[in-house]
Amino acid sequence: MIAPPAALALGVALVAWAWWGQSADAVVAPRPTAPVAAAAALAPPAATVAEAKLPAPAKVTQPTPRPAVDLPGLLTAPEANLRATLQAALAAQSQGGRLYARALARRCATLAGLQPAEAPDINDARHQSAVARQAALDAGCGQFPAAEWLALVNVAADEAPTGDPLLAVQQSDADDAALLQAVFAHPDPLLLDELGERLLLRRLGGEPTLYFDGQRFDDDASRANAQAALRLLPCQFGLACDERDPEVWLACLRGDGCKASRAEQESPAALALATRLAAALRARELNRFLPS
């Protein structure tokens, strides 16, 4: 029996599909499963994600801390550059520069009141050096009017010393122990020079007396020795006490002897006591400064 034409055509098509497989046009991609389709529906477009990204935080640049100023070094700067030296000191007030500016300006006051020796030895090399320093300091002080350096010498009543840690200690009315503790914390050479006798002055028996290490310096000879030792004490902590020190070269101009240093101006006993004082300060031995 011969198959009808329609059936024959259907059979040929089936054989062709089995032999060559599906055509590319006939292949349909499978539908995504429910979870995948849901995730695709929730995901924002790529452009939206890119736009939603936050910008990277800007780098915060920390200010570079100002380097510490060598305040004791300012005291040995060239005398002729006094104005620049004073400005450097005042710019370092948070370190103690106001105290140093006052000491520098005070040199102009000392020079203004200098009474030179009547018959100096003009051939002495140290005297010649002192004369040269006098001329340089005179030039430095001439860089600004007298009223300006006088204002630096005198700390105004409304000038708060709290901005200068050294000036705050020097002007404080702290009791003996508190003052010594402050000096222990910061034994600055100029601060020691400014405090002077206050480091050793105690009230014993109702009388102000210099005292250290169990000894009372209450007669003329011992008191003079203690005062000389206090004058040498700052030298043990870095103060320039040689021919660059105005106390040394001004003494030469006054006719009080042309020496090389404060140590040469004082006795060996004073130097020995200054060495003991320095050791006690460095070791923070409060009991050696206070009577029991």
Rosetta blueprint (number, residue, H / E / L):
1 M L
2 I L
3 A L
4 P L
5 P H
6 A H
7 A H
8 L H
9 A H
10 L H
11 G H
12 V H
13 A H
14 L H
15 V H
16 A H
17 W H
18 A H
19 W H
20 W H
21 G L
22 Q L
23 S L
24 A H
25 D H
26 A H
27 V L
28 V L
29 A L
30 P L
31 R L
32 P L
33 T L
34 A H
35 P H
36 V H
37 A H
38 A H
39 A H
40 A H
41 A H
42 L H
43 A L
44 P L
45 P L
46 A H
47 A H
48 T H
49 V H
50 A H
51 E H
52 A H
53 K L
54 L L
55 P L
56 A L
57 P L
58 A L
59 K L
60 V L
61 T L
62 Q L
63 P L
64 T L
65 P L
66 R L
67 P L
68 A L
69 V L
70 D L
71 L H
72 P H
73 G H
74 L H
75 L L
76 T L
77 A L
78 P L
79 E H
80 A H
81 N H
82 L H
83 R H
84 A H
85 T H
86 L H
87 Q H
88 A H
89 A H
90 L H
91 A H
92 A L
93 Q H
94 S H
95 Q H
96 G L
97 G H
98 R H
99 L H
100 Y H
101 A H
102 R H
103 A H
104 L H
105 A H
106 R H
107 R H
108 C H
109 A H
110 T H
111 L H
112 A H
113 G L
114 L L
115 Q L
116 P L
117 A L
118 E L
119 A L
120 P L
121 D L
122 I L
123 N L
124 D L
125 A H
126 R H
127 H H
128 Q H
129 S H
130 A H
131 V H
132 A H
133 R H
134 Q H
135 A H
136 A H
137 L H
138 D H
139 A H
140 G H
141 C H
142 G L
143 Q L
144 F L
145 P L
146 A H
147 A H
148 E H
149 W H
150 L H
151 A H
152 L H
153 V H
154 N L
155 V L
156 A L
157 A L
158 D L
159 E L
160 A L
161 P H
162 T H
163 G H
164 D L
165 P H
166 L H
167 L H
168 A H
169 V H
170 Q H
171 Q H
172 S L
173 D L
174 A L
175 D L
176 D H
177 A H
178 A H
179 L H
180 L H
181 Q H
182 A H
183 V H
184 F H
185 A H
186 H L
187 P L
188 D L
189 P H
190 L H
191 L H
192 L H
193 D H
194 E H
195 L H
196 G H
197 E H
198 R H
199 L H
200 L L
201 L E
202 R E
203 R E
204 L E
205 G L
206 G L
207 E E
208 P E
209 T E
210 L E
211 Y E
212 F E
213 D L
214 G L
215 Q E
216 R E
217 F E
218 D L
219 D L
220 D H
221 A H
222 S H
223 R H
224 A H
225 N H
226 A H
227 Q H
228 A H
229 A H
230 L H
231 R H
232 L H
233 L H
234 P H
235 C H
236 Q H
237 F H
238 G L
239 L L
240 A L
241 C L
242 D L
243 E L
244 R L
245 D L
246 P H
247 E H
248 V H
249 W H
250 L H
251 A H
252 C H
253 L H
254 R H
255 G L
256 D L
257 G L
258 C L
259 K L
260 A L
261 S L
262 R H
263 A H
264 E H
265 Q H
266 E L
267 S L
268 P H
269 A H
270 A H
271 L H
272 A H
273 L H
274 A H
275 T H
276 R H
277 L H
278 A H
279 A H
280 A H
281 L H
282 R H
283 A L
284 R L
285 E L
286 L H
287 N H
288 R H
289 F L
290 L L
291 P L
292 S L
